[in-house]
Amino acid sequence: MKPSLLALALVAGPLFAQGAPAQAPEKTEAQRIQELERKVDILSQQLEAQQTGSTTPVANGGAGSYGLGSAASKVYDASAGLSVGGYGEFVYQNFDKKLQDGTTDPKNDQFDTLRGVFYFGYRFNDHIVFNSEVEFEHSGYSDEHPEGEAIIEFAYLDFLVNKAVNVRAGQLLMPLGFTNELHEPPAVLSANRPFVEKYIIPTTWHENGVGLHGDLPANLSYRLYLVEGLNAGKFSAEGIRDGRQDGNKAIANRFALTGRLDWRPLPGTMAGFGFYKGSSVHTDSIDTPISGITIPTTLLEAHAEYRAYGWQLRGLYARTTLGATELGQLGVADPAYQAGTRQWGGYLEAGYDALSHTGSKQALIPFVRWERMNTQAEVLAGVMPDGANDQSILTAGASWKPIPQIAVKGDYSWMKNTAKTGRNQISLAIGYEF
């Protein structure tokens, strides 16, 4: 049962009052009530998590809000001014020398400073918030920029009108699946993010746009954005992932609508769906006029989660369709012609915190995840599907959290595909958030 609002208010009032700045400007009665309600809601979420044995990572006392994780949403917990957070992870991968068909094909093992990320936010007042994520990948190096690069993964202004309707504008995370918005390492049980949430739902997917978000009655929450479309000139047999424009001199001749609706009927439970629908332009770059061919692109996904009493259960299914008639106009020489007109994938994941009933503040979570996906489930006439894109992946391992903000992870993945070229791998990782 939730603690009563009055009881929480009696506890929260003096605690938060102690930390108030000595020279803080006097607030109106309505502002004080709004601030108290916000902080009471945070305390309520934390107490619910404790009662259900949830192991959701909590950084700096924040429970996560506004569609983001605890570290990414720190600015919303601040009374005013600057907030700084971040996360990072180091990943070692050891690859099997033999492929699925038994042939030997050695591949170098890899140790990568995969990500180093910083959140910078600023709360101007009770109604206007700036929030951003700046990421350095692979020690600041990438294939496109071997000299090093920094990526803005989101940067937006939030205009907080009321609980039900708020306006968000800037570079936005697409509200699809689990890990696109909640991608801090302690929030993911495996050393690597799910493969389905890389190739079917591209991560981390962010585009320029504007939209609405908020909480509704009956424990519903939503996000609805209008964003720049994808670039179909980058589609391939491996899916739509490379079609992301990421807000980088993005071609804005076509737009797309994306959103999600989540329902939380009980503490620790969540079910919902997300969508993306728009026309994807086709061009080589911002300096090349679009070809005149636009590809209708629709992505639908459904997800459900249960996190209580030590259990962490997740399920997700996603499906992408591309306009076959328009895709066929590109011609067989275009790499995008190989893209599946229907692409799908899904996974089931189960983990259990073996320390959840011992009174320990640590967590040890063995888990298993089964994934199935095919980026060429249906193709155009004359295209021979690549069996390497029809995959099933079984990953088993464990995540140890000495504190909620740090995760030490190890797992083994059995990689299978119909071309018999799958390669098993061992992955080890250390991740943190603050």
N, C-alpha and C positions, 0 to 999 in steps of 0.2 A: 504493500500500500504506500502511496506517496505520502511524505510528511506534509502536514497541513501548512498552508501559506502563512498563517499566524505564527506557528512555531518556528518556521524558517526565518521569518522576518525578525523575531525576537533575537535569534542567534546572529543573523547576518548583519543587522543594523549596527550594533556596537563594533563588530569586527571590521566592517568596511569603514566605519567612521574613524577608527584609529589610524588608518592609512591615508586619510585625506590630507592634501597639502595645506600647510599653514596659511598660505596667502590665496587659497582658491576663491574665486568669485562666488558671491552668494547666489544660490540657485532658487528658482521659484518652487512653490509647493508641487506643482505638476511635474517639474523636472526631477525633483527628489523622489517622487513616487515612481516615475518611470525608471529611474536608475535602480531603485530598490527592487522593483519587479524583475528587472533584467538579471540582477545578481542572485535573487532568490531562485529564478529559473535555472541558473547555472548550478547552484547548490542542490536543487532538486534532482537534476540530471546526474550529478555525482553520487548522491545518496542512492538513487535507483540503481546505478551501476554497481555500487557496493552490495546492495541487497540481492542482486541477481548474479553476483560473482563474475561480472563482466571484466574482461581483461583489455578493454579498449585503452590504448595509450593516452595518458593525460599529461600534458606538458604545462608546467607553471600553473597548475590548478584549473586550466581551461578544459571544458568538456567537448569543445568543437561545436561550431555553429555556422549558420548561413551557408550550408552546403560544403563546408571545408573541414579539414582535420583540426586537431587541437593546436598544433603549432601555427598552421596557416591562418587561423582565426583569432590569434592573440589580440589583434588590434581591437576586436569587438569587445573584449573584456576590459580594455583600458578606459579610464575615465577621460583622458585627453592626452594629446601629444604623441610622441614616437614610440613604436613597438618594433622589436627586432626578434626574429626567430630563425629557424632553419632546420635542415636535415642533411644527411649524407650517408653514403654507403661504399664499402669496399667489397669487391666480389672476386673470388677465385673459382675458375672453372677447369675441371679436368675431364678431357674428352676421351671416350673409348676409341682405341685404334681400329677397331673393327666396325663395319657397318652392319645394318640389319641382315643383309644377305650373306654375311660371313666373310666378305672380302676385306682385305687390310687396306686402310687408307688413313695413315696417321695425320693427326691435326694437332697443332701446337696448343698446349694448355695456356691459360690466360689469367693474369692477375691485374685487375683494373680498379683504379679510383673512379668508380662509375659515375658518382654524382657528388657535387658539393653545392648546396643550395642555401640561399639566404632569403628570408622573408623580411620586407620592410613595409611597415604600415604607419599611417598617421591619422589620428582621430582629431578632426578639426573642431567638431562640436558634437552634440548629441545626435545630430541628423546627417552628418557628412563624414564619410570615412574613405581614405585611400588605402589600398592593399596591393602588394606586389610580391612576385617570386622571381628571383634572379638565379639562374642555374649555370654552373660550370660542369660540363660533361667530359669524362675521360681525361681528367687533369687539365681541362681547358682546351683539349685538342679534339678535332673531328676530321673525318675524311674530306669534307668540303673546305675546312679551314685548319690545315695542319699547324698553322702558327698559333692557334688557340682562339677560343671564342667564348662569349657569354651569351646566354639566351634568356630573354624575358618570357617566362611561361605563363604568367598572367600579370596584369597591371590594370586596375580599374578603380573607378570612383563608385561608391555606394551611397545613394541618397535614401536614408532610412525614414520612410514616411510613417508607417505603422507596422504592426506585426504581420498583417496580411498582404500588404502591397508595398514593395520597395523597388527602386530603380537602380540598375547596375549598368555601367557603360565603360567601355575600354576594351582591353584584350582579355577574353573570357575563356575559362575552361569549359569544354563541352560537357554538359551534365548527363553523361552516359556511363552505365556500368558502375563498378565499384571503385576501380583504382584511378580513373581519370581525374577525379576530384580528391580522393583520399589515397594518396600515393606515398606518404611517408613510410620509410622502411619498417618501423614497428607495427604498422597497420597491415602489413602483408606477411603471411606466415612463411612463405618460401623465400629462398635467396633471390630468385628472379620473379618478376611480376608474371601473372598467368599469360600464357601464349595467346589465348583467345582475346585477351585484353591488350593485345599488341597488334595482331594482324586483322582481326574482325572489327573490334572497336579500337581504333588507333589510339595509342597513348604516347606521351601526354599530348592530347589534342587541344589546341587553343587557337582561337580566331578573334578578330576584331568584331565588335558588335554592341548591341544594347538590348536590354530586356528587363523583365520583372521577376521577382522572387518573393517568397513569403511563406508563412504558416497559416493554415486554414483550420476551421473547426473539424472535429472528428479525427484529430491527430494526423492531418494531411499536411504535406509541404510540397512546394512546387518551385520550378525554375523554367522560364520561357524566354528564349533569346532569338533575336534576328542577327545573323552573322554573314560574313562573306562566304561564298561558296567554295567548293574544292576545285582544284585544277586537274581535270581529267587527262591532261597531257602527261601526267605522272602516274596514272593507273598502270597496273601490270598484272601478270598472272598471280602475283603474291597478294593482290588486293588493292585497296584504296589508300593505304597508309601514306604512301609518298605523295598523295594528292593534297595533303594538308598544306595550307599556305602560311600558317603560324603567324599571321599578322605582319609578315615581312614583305613590304611593297606589294601587298596582296592585290590581285586583280579583282575588282569589285563590280564587274559587269553583271554578275548574277549573285543573288543572295539565297540564303537557306534559313529555315526555321528549325530550331532544336529546343528540346525541353524534356522534363521528367516530372513525374508525380509519384510521391512516396507516401505510404500509409504505415503508421506505427501503432497498431492496436493495443499492444502490451509492451512493457519495458523489455528491451532486448530483442524485439521482433520488428522486422521491416520487410515490406513487399512493395514493389513498384514497377514502373516501366519508363523507358525513355525512347526518344525518336529524333531522327534527323531527316529533313526532307528539303531538297532543293535541286537546282540545275547546275551541273559542274561545267565550267568553261573548259576549252581545250586550246592550249598555247604552250610555247616553249618557255616564255618568260614574260615579265611585265613589259618588256620592250618590243615584243612581237604581238601584233594584233591577233585577237582570237579568231579561230578558224571559221566561226559561224555555226559550228556544231556544238551543241550543249547536251550533256548526258544527264537525264533525270536520275537522281541518286536518292535512294531511301534506305535508311538504317533503322531497324526496330529492335529493341531489346527489352527483356523482362528479367527481373532479379528479385531474390528473396534472401533473407538472412535471419539467423537466430543466434543470439549471443547471451547466454545465461547459464548460471550454475556450472561454470567452467567450460561449457560447450561453445564452439564457434562453428556454425554450419552456414554454408553459402551455396547458392545455385544461381546460374546465369545462362541465358540463351540469347543470341543475337543473330540477326539475319539482314544482309544487305542485298538490294536489287538494283541493277543498272538498266537503263532503257536499251533494249536489244536493238531496236530499229536505229536509234541514233548512234549507238556504239558501232554498228555495222557500217555506217557511213564513213568511218575513219579509214577503212582499208586494211588489208591483212599485214601490210608492212609496218603499221603503227603498233608499238608495244602495248598500247591500251586495248587493242583489238583482242589481246589474249586474256583480258580481265574477265572474271566470271560474271555473267549476267545475274547469277544468284550465288551468294557466298553466305556461309553460315558457320556457327560455332557455339559451343557451350561447355560448361564445366560444373562439376559438383565437388565441394570441398568440405572436409570435416576435420576439426581439431579439438583437442581436449586438454585443458590445463590440469596437469597431474598434481599441481600444488594448490589448486583452488580451494580445497577443503582442509588444508593443513594449518591455516593461519599465517602462512608465509606471505611476505610482500613481493616475492619473486614469482615468476611464471615459467613453467616448462610445458610446452605445448607440442606434443607429437601430432602430426597431421598427415593426411593423404588427400590428393586432388587428382581427379580424372578429367581430362579434356579431350574434346573431339571437335575438329574443324576441317573445313574444305573451302578454300578460296576460289575454286573452279567447279563448284557443284553443278552449275549449268554454264555452257559456253556457246559462242556463236558457231554457226556452221563452218566446217573446215578447220576448227581449232581442236588440236589434240590435247586434252587435259594432262597436266604434269602430275603424276601420282605422288610426287613429293609434297604437293599442296593438300593432299588428302591425308590428314594426320590424326593420330591418337597418341596422347601423352599421359603417362601415369607418373606422378611425382609424390614421393614419400620422404618425410624428414621430421625435423623438430626445430622449434624456435625457443631459445632461452632468453628471458628478460630479467636480468638482475635488478633493474628498475624499469618502470614503464616506458622510459624514453630511450632505452637501449635494447637492441635485439641482436643476439648471436645465433646464426641460422646455418643449418646444413641439410642437404637433401640429395636424393638420387632420382634422376628422371629417365624413364624408359621411353625412348622416342621411336615411334613406328609410323610408317606411311606405306601406301600401296605400291610405291616404286621400290620398296625394300632398301632405301638409302638412309633410313633413320640411324642416328648415332646417340647412344646413351651418354649421360654426363653426370658428374658429381659437381655440386655447387656449394660453396661455403661463403658466408657473408657476415659482415658486421655493419649494423646500421644504427643511426642515432637521430634524435630530433630534440629541439630545445625551444 
